Amino acid sequence: MQHKDKIQGLLLSLLGAVTVVLGAWGAHGLKDQITAEEYQRFEVGLFYQVFHLIVLLVIWSSHKISSRVKPWIYRFIGLGILFFSGSLYLMSAQALLFFDPLFLGPLTPIGGLFILIGWSLLGWGILKKKRG
């Protein structure tokens, strides 16, 4: 395994650990402190984070995707998770913050666009993969 593959795997494992911590915090610490609507927003962010973490793990372990495209897929989906899920997390915890995070609302669709670009790059990476 190449050094960059180990780094990517380590970053994905860290993202997995953060995902578990966020899920536990949401279920055990956050749920009783926010409204049902805010908690639903939190759950949507967590769902997208979990789903796309799994996608990134599959991409990381696949040899059917061009290695030149993989880093770009990671970047765009990673930024998408950060912007999409991150903005939803902050907006759902509005009552607990010292600032109003609703100004972050435009980051959610930008994050969705980054995720969409990542998926498009995945298709491109599959098409560009040379045999062997």
Secondary structure, 3 states (H helix, E strand, C coil): CCHHHHHHHHHHHHHHHHHHHHHHHHHHHHHHHCCHHHHHHHHHHHHHHHHHHHHHHHHHHCCCCCCCCHHHHHHHHHHHHHHHHHHHHHHHCHHHCCCCHHHHCCHHHHHHHHHHHHHHHHHHHHHHCCCC
